[in-house]
Amino acid sequence: MLKNRLAVLAGAAAAITLLAGCGGDAAAGGGPKLALDAALPASVPDGARIVVGDPTTQKALELSGQLGKVTKFVQFANLSGGPQTTEAFRAKALDVGAVAEIPPIHATWTGLNVRIVASKFRQDPLNHPIYELGVAPGVEVKTLADLRGKKVAYSPGQAQGALVLKVLKKAGLTKEDVELVELPSTGDIYPNALAARQVEVAPIGGVAIKRYLSKYGKDGATTIRHGLRDDAAHLYVQTASLEDEGKAAAIRAYVAAWGVAQDWIDKHPKQWIEGYYVKDQGLSQADGEWLVDNAGHPEITADWSAAIERQQETIQLLAKETGNEEIKAADLYDLRFQAVAAEAIKAGAAK
């Protein structure tokens, strides 16, 4: 287990080192200064460039024939998720990262100054959750109340860790009512820990749900729905990048392209399954179809008020459970970007 974690961290470090060597100080910029309340530039100036860790959108732009519209000002990095983007931000090797709900909160608590510039959710999120609670073979968990006394996988600073805390709250339980086992949620660590009975319950997501049940269901492995929203997906950036006029313009243009790419994925499931899940990720056609069905349809709105309210509830819970200072969710969002992706999708549909 430790070897897996070290391998992941070593890989991230190597990628960050390479980026730093190629791109220099990503967030440092060098263009004219832009106030954080100033209007966003409408066009990307020549020479402006940002480093973006968003491999999934990169592939969507490629498959949809839109990649050439951003390569003039975007250098893509094969980085995603909270731990990798946080380390890349610290190394000043990244401008934009693709993450779930927790990393912007955690980054702020660890001293980074970041802002959310794009948000995607799922329509009908309770019926299309990202995660389900995996239950180890032979363990009886049919309701959230059954978590009492169980060994539960926990990853502080990541979406899965926050979900565990939310689930306990919903069940009327506290951390003292279960045994939290701290494990990184990378790769197959959680499913393998369940199969080996190192933990009895763990949030697992994506195709891992299907594969876990297929592989261990005959031994009594199960999953249960948690009944909570876990569908937030964000692009977030270092504030320093937004203070550079050229980079801010490039980020705005990338957010627009990102929105169009998400819409393309939703409207072209066959091409997405074949080009991304099968050819790029090495999954089977059946796995790709399951993932598309499980995700449902995206919701990209021009009004973030409800999202900010939900984010504040998450912050309050995490602050209480971790001892961190409660911060204002509204301070994590750059509202200048609120309508950018939605308007780009609308404009694309009108063509």
Residue pairs with C-beta under 8 A, 6 or more apart in sequence:
1 183
1 189
1 193
1 198
4 184
4 186
4 187
4 189
5 184
5 186
5 189
8 184
8 186
8 187
9 83
12 79
12 83
12 84
12 87
12 88
13 87
15 77
15 78
15 79
15 84
15 88
16 79
16 84
16 87
16 88
16 91
16 93
16 94
17 91
19 26
19 51
19 77
19 79
19 88
19 91
19 93
19 94
20 91
20 92
20 93
22 75
23 49
23 51
23 75
23 93
25 92
25 93
26 50
26 51
26 88
26 92
26 93
26 94
26 95
26 238
26 241
27 89
27 92
27 94
27 95
27 238
27 240
27 241
27 247
28 92
28 240
28 244
29 240
29 241
29 243
29 244
29 246
29 247
30 244
31 45
31 47
31 48
31 244
31 245
31 246
31 247
32 244
32 245
32 246
33 243
33 244
33 245
34 41
34 242
34 243
34 244
34 245
34 248
35 243
36 239
36 242
36 243
36 334
39 336
40 248
40 249
40 252
40 336
40 337
41 245
41 246
41 248
41 249
41 252
42 249
43 249
44 72
44 73
44 246
44 249
44 250
44 253
45 245
45 246
45 249
47 246
48 73
48 246
48 247
48 249
48 250
49 73
49 74
49 75
49 246
49 247
49 250
50 73
50 74
50 75
50 95
50 96
50 241
50 247
50 250
50 251
50 254
51 74
51 75
51 76
51 77
51 93
51 94
51 95
51 96
52 58
52 74
52 75
52 76
52 77
52 94
52 95
52 96
52 97
52 254
53 76
53 77
53 78
53 79
53 80
53 84
53 85
53 88
53 94
53 96
53 97
53 98
54 76
54 80
54 96
54 97
54 98
54 235
54 258
55 76
55 78
55 79
55 80
56 80
56 98
56 276
57 98
57 257
57 258
57 261
57 262
58 67
58 76
59 275
59 276
59 280
60 261
60 262
60 264
60 265
60 272
60 276
61 67
61 69
61 70
61 257
61 261
63 264
63 268
63 271
63 272
63 275
63 276
64 260
64 261
64 264
64 268
66 257
66 260
66 261
66 264
69 257
70 253
70 254
70 257
73 250
73 253
73 254
74 250
74 254
77 88
77 93
77 94
79 85
79 88
79 94
79 97
80 97
80 98
80 99
81 98
81 99
81 100
81 103
81 158
82 99
82 100
82 102
82 103
82 106
82 107
82 157
82 158
82 159
83 157
83 158
83 184
84 97
85 94
85 97
85 98
85 99
85 103
85 236
86 103
86 106
86 107
86 110
86 112
88 94
88 97
89 97
89 107
89 112
89 114
89 238
90 112
92 238
94 238
95 237
95 238
95 241
95 247
95 251
96 117
96 235
96 236
96 237
96 241
96 251
96 254
97 103
97 235
97 236
97 237
98 233
98 234
98 235
99 233
99 234
99 235
99 236
100 130
100 158
100 159
100 232
100 233
100 234
101 159
101 162
101 230
101 232
101 234
101 311
101 314
102 157
102 158
102 159
102 161
102 162
102 314
102 318
103 157
103 158
103 159
103 234
103 236
104 114
104 115
104 116
104 234
104 236
104 332
105 311
105 314
105 315
105 318
105 327
105 332
106 157
106 158
107 114
107 236
108 114
108 327
108 332
109 322
109 324
109 325
109 327
112 238
113 238
113 239
113 240
114 236
114 237
114 238
114 239
114 332
115 236
115 237
115 239
115 242
115 332
115 333
115 334
116 234
116 235
116 236
116 332
116 333
116 334
117 235
117 236
117 237
117 242
117 251
117 255
117 334
117 337
117 340
118 234
118 235
118 255
118 258
118 259
118 300
118 337
118 340
118 341
119 232
119 233
119 234
119 235
119 300
119 301
119 304
119 307
120 232
120 233
120 234
120 262
120 298
120 299
120 300
120 341
121 229
121 231
121 232
121 233
121 298
121 299
121 300
121 301
121 307
122 128
122 130
122 231
122 295
122 296
122 297
122 298
122 299
123 296
123 297
123 298
123 299
124 296
125 229
125 230
125 231
126 225
126 227
126 228
126 229
127 296
128 231
128 294
128 295
128 296
129 225
129 226
129 228
129 230
129 231
130 159
130 205
130 206
130 230
130 231
131 159
131 160
131 163
131 203
131 204
131 205
131 226
131 230
132 203
132 204
132 205
132 209
132 223
132 224
132 225
132 226
133 141
133 167
133 201
133 202
133 203
133 204
133 223
133 224
133 225
133 226
134 190
134 191
134 194
134 201
134 202
134 203
134 204
134 208
134 209
134 212
134 221
134 222
134 223
135 141
135 194
135 200
135 201
135 221
135 222
135 223
135 224
136 194
136 195
136 197
136 199
136 200
136 201
136 221
137 194
137 195
137 197
137 216
137 219
137 220
137 221
138 197
138 219
138 220
139 150
139 197
139 200
139 201
139 220
140 146
141 147
141 150
141 200
141 201
141 222
141 224
142 224
143 224
144 167
144 170
144 171
144 173
144 224
144 226
144 227
145 171
145 172
145 173
147 167
147 168
147 171
147 173
147 177
147 178
147 201
148 171
148 173
148 177
148 178
149 177
149 178
149 179
150 178
150 179
150 200
150 201
151 178
151 179
151 181
151 198
151 199
151 200
151 201
152 164
152 178
152 179
152 180
152 181
152 199
152 200
152 201
152 202
153 160
153 164
153 181
153 183
153 185
153 190
153 193
153 194
153 199
153 201
153 202
153 203
154 160
154 161
154 164
154 180
154 181
154 182
154 183
155 161
155 182
155 183
155 184
155 185
156 182
156 322
158 184
158 185
159 230
160 185
160 190
160 202
160 203
160 205
161 185
162 314
162 317
162 318
163 203
163 226
163 228
163 230
164 180
164 203
165 175
165 317
165 318
165 321
166 226
166 228
166 314
166 317
167 226
167 228
168 174
168 175
168 177
168 178
169 317
170 226
170 227
170 228
175 321
181 193
181 198
181 199
183 189
183 190
183 193
183 198
183 199
183 202
185 203
188 208
190 199
190 202
190 203
190 204
190 208
191 202
191 204
191 208
191 211
191 212
191 216
193 199
193 202
194 200
194 201
194 202
194 204
194 212
194 216
194 221
195 212
195 215
195 216
195 221
203 226
204 212
204 223
206 291
206 294
207 283
207 287
207 290
207 291
209 223
209 294
210 287
210 290
211 287
212 221
212 223
213 221
213 222
213 223
215 221
229 310
232 307
232 310
232 311
235 254
235 255
235 258
236 332
237 251
237 334
241 247
241 248
241 251
242 248
242 251
242 334
251 337
252 337
252 340
255 337
255 340
255 341
255 344
256 340
256 341
256 343
256 344
257 344
258 341
259 300
259 340
259 341
259 342
259 344
259 345
260 344
260 345
260 348
262 298
262 300
262 341
262 345
263 298
263 300
263 345
263 348
263 349
265 272
265 298
266 297
266 298
269 292
272 288
272 292
273 285
273 288
273 289
273 291
273 292
274 285
274 288
276 288
277 283
277 287
277 288
277 291
278 284
278 285
278 288
283 291
300 341
300 342
300 345
301 307
301 342
302 338
302 339
302 342
302 343
303 338
304 333
304 335
304 338
307 333
308 329
308 330
308 333
309 329
311 329
311 332
312 328
312 329
312 330
314 329
315 326
315 327
315 329
316 326
318 324
319 325
319 326
319 327
